[in-house]
Amino acid sequence: MYPRRLKTLLFWILLAVIPIGAAQEDSASLAALRAAAEKGQADAQYELGILYEFGYNFPEHLVSAYAWYNRAANQGNAAAAHRLEILKGQLSPSDLKKAQAQSQSPTPSTSR
Protein backbone atom coordinates (compact mmCIF):
# COMPACT_ATOMS: atom_id res chain seq x y z
CA MET A 1 0.00 0.00 0.00
CA TYR A 2 2.87 2.38 0.77
CA PRO A 3 4.31 2.47 -2.82
CA ARG A 4 0.87 3.30 -4.19
CA ARG A 5 0.54 6.32 -1.88
CA LEU A 6 4.02 7.44 -2.83
CA LYS A 7 3.14 7.23 -6.54
CA THR A 8 -0.03 9.22 -5.94
CA LEU A 9 1.87 11.86 -4.00
CA LEU A 10 4.51 12.13 -6.74
CA PHE A 11 1.80 12.43 -9.36
CA TRP A 12 0.19 15.37 -7.55
CA ILE A 13 3.54 17.07 -7.00
CA LEU A 14 4.37 16.77 -10.70
CA LEU A 15 0.93 18.00 -11.64
CA ALA A 16 1.49 21.10 -9.52
CA VAL A 17 5.06 21.78 -10.71
CA ILE A 18 4.72 21.28 -14.48
CA PRO A 19 2.54 24.38 -15.09
CA ILE A 20 5.07 26.56 -13.24
CA GLY A 21 7.86 25.40 -15.54
CA ALA A 22 5.68 25.89 -18.60
CA ALA A 23 4.79 29.43 -17.51
CA GLN A 24 8.46 30.33 -17.07
CA GLU A 25 9.31 28.94 -20.50
CA ASP A 26 6.35 30.77 -22.02
CA SER A 27 7.44 34.02 -20.40
CA ALA A 28 10.98 33.60 -21.76
CA SER A 29 9.59 32.95 -25.24
CA LEU A 30 7.47 36.10 -25.09
CA ALA A 31 10.47 38.14 -23.95
CA ALA A 32 12.52 36.79 -26.86
CA LEU A 33 9.71 37.53 -29.30
CA ARG A 34 9.37 41.11 -28.00
CA ALA A 35 13.14 41.64 -28.24
CA ALA A 36 13.17 40.43 -31.85
CA ALA A 37 10.19 42.63 -32.72
CA GLU A 38 11.82 45.67 -31.15
CA LYS A 39 14.96 44.98 -33.20
CA GLY A 40 12.87 45.23 -36.34
CA GLN A 41 12.21 41.62 -37.32
CA ALA A 42 9.00 41.74 -39.34
CA ASP A 43 7.87 38.19 -38.55
CA ALA A 44 8.28 38.82 -34.82
CA GLN A 45 6.36 42.09 -35.16
CA TYR A 46 3.55 40.26 -36.91
CA GLU A 47 3.46 37.54 -34.23
CA LEU A 48 3.39 40.14 -31.46
CA GLY A 49 0.51 41.85 -33.27
CA ILE A 50 -1.41 38.58 -33.22
CA LEU A 51 -0.80 38.17 -29.49
CA TYR A 52 -2.12 41.67 -28.82
CA GLU A 53 -5.07 41.37 -31.17
CA PHE A 54 -6.35 38.12 -29.73
CA GLY A 55 -5.22 38.64 -26.14
CA TYR A 56 -2.81 35.73 -25.71
CA ASN A 57 -0.79 36.46 -22.54
CA PHE A 58 -1.65 40.11 -23.08
CA PRO A 59 -4.88 41.93 -22.59
CA GLU A 60 -6.65 42.30 -25.91
CA HIS A 61 -5.32 45.58 -27.17
CA LEU A 62 -6.17 46.41 -30.76
CA VAL A 63 -4.21 49.68 -30.78
CA SER A 64 -0.97 47.88 -29.93
CA ALA A 65 -1.82 45.09 -32.37
CA TYR A 66 -2.30 47.63 -35.13
CA ALA A 67 1.04 49.31 -34.28
CA TRP A 68 2.98 46.04 -34.51
CA TYR A 69 1.17 44.98 -37.70
CA ASN A 70 1.92 48.37 -39.22
CA ARG A 71 5.63 47.97 -38.55
CA ALA A 72 5.65 44.49 -40.07
CA ALA A 73 3.56 45.57 -43.08
CA ASN A 74 5.95 48.45 -43.76
CA GLN A 75 8.65 45.81 -44.18
CA GLY A 76 6.59 43.86 -46.70
CA ASN A 77 4.82 41.33 -44.47
CA ALA A 78 1.63 40.62 -46.45
CA ALA A 79 -0.16 38.86 -43.59
CA ALA A 80 0.38 41.92 -41.38
CA ALA A 81 -0.96 44.18 -44.12
CA HIS A 82 -4.07 42.00 -44.29
CA ARG A 83 -4.60 42.20 -40.51
CA LEU A 84 -4.17 46.00 -40.70
CA GLU A 85 -7.05 46.26 -43.14
CA ILE A 86 -9.26 44.21 -40.84
CA LEU A 87 -8.34 46.27 -37.78
CA LYS A 88 -8.97 49.57 -39.55
CA GLY A 89 -12.66 48.74 -39.53
CA GLN A 90 -12.61 47.90 -35.82
CA LEU A 91 -10.78 50.96 -34.50
CA SER A 92 -12.32 54.33 -33.83
CA PRO A 93 -10.70 57.32 -35.56
CA SER A 94 -9.01 58.36 -32.29
CA ASP A 95 -7.72 54.82 -31.67
CA LEU A 96 -6.45 54.67 -35.24
CA LYS A 97 -4.49 57.88 -34.65
CA LYS A 98 -3.06 56.43 -31.42
CA ALA A 99 -2.08 53.23 -33.22
CA GLN A 100 -0.37 55.09 -36.04
CA ALA A 101 1.54 57.26 -33.56
CA GLN A 102 2.45 54.21 -31.49
CA SER A 103 3.83 52.43 -34.54
CA GLN A 104 6.27 55.31 -35.04
CA SER A 105 7.61 55.15 -31.47
CA PRO A 106 10.72 53.10 -30.61
CA THR A 107 8.62 50.44 -28.85
CA PRO A 108 5.03 50.44 -30.10
CA SER A 109 3.31 48.55 -27.32
CA THR A 110 4.09 49.55 -23.80
CA SER A 111 0.71 48.62 -22.36
CA ARG A 112 0.42 45.00 -21.27
N, C-alpha and C positions, 0 to 999 in steps of 0.2 A: 504494500500500500504506500509506503514511503516514496519509492521512485516515481509513482504516479503523481503524487502531490508536488514533488520537485519539478516534474515536467510541466505541470499546470502552472506553477509559479513562474518558471522560466518563460513559458509562453506569454503570460500576462506582462512580464517585464519587457520582453521583446516587443510586444504590441504597443507598449507605452513609449519605448525608446525610438523605434523606427520612424515615427512621424517627426520627431525632433531633428533627427539626422537629415531627413528629407527636406525639412523647412530650411535648415542651414544651407544645404546644397542649392536649393531653389533661390535663396537670398543671394548667394554668391553668383549664380547664373544671371540674376537680374542686374547685379552690380556690374558684371562683365558686359552685359548687353548695353547698359546705359553708358559705360565708358566708351564702348565702340561707337555708339550713336553720337556721343559728344565729340568724338574724334572725326566724325564726318562719314562714317561708313553707311551708305544708303540702305543696305539690307537691314542693318541694325536699327536704323531710324524708322524704317517701315515696320519692323517687328515691335518696336516700342510704341509706335502709333496704334497698332492692333491692341496691345495690352491696355493702353489708355482708353481706346474706344470701347472695348468690351469689358473693362473693369477687372482684368485678371491681375491679382496682387496689387492693384491700384484702384482707387475709387474711379468709377466711370467719369471720364473727364474729356468731353469732346473737343474742348478748346486745345488742350495739350495734344490730343490725338491729331487734330488738324495740323498743328505746328510741326510735329514730327513727320507726318505724311508730306507736308509741303517741302520740307528739307529734302526728303528722299526723292520726291517727284522732280525737284529742281536738278537732281543729279541723273535723271532719266529713268527712275524706277516707275514702270508703267502701272504696277499694282497700286502703288501709293497714289499715283495720279487718279486712278479710278476711285479709290476710297475718298480722295479729296472732293471729287464731284458729288459723291453721295452725301458727305458731311455738309457741303455747302447748303443743301436743302434742309438740313436739320439745325443749323446754327442761326441765331438771330443776327441781325446786322451788327449789333454791338459786340457779340461774341466772335463774329467773323473778323472784326477789326482787331480784337484782342489776340485771336489766333494768328493773324498775319503779323502782328507786332511781335508776338512771342516767338514766331519762327525765325525772326531776324536777330533775336538775342543770342548770346553765346550758349546758353543752355535753355532750350525752349520750355521744358516742363519742370518747374520747380515745385508745383503743388503735387502732393502725393495722396 
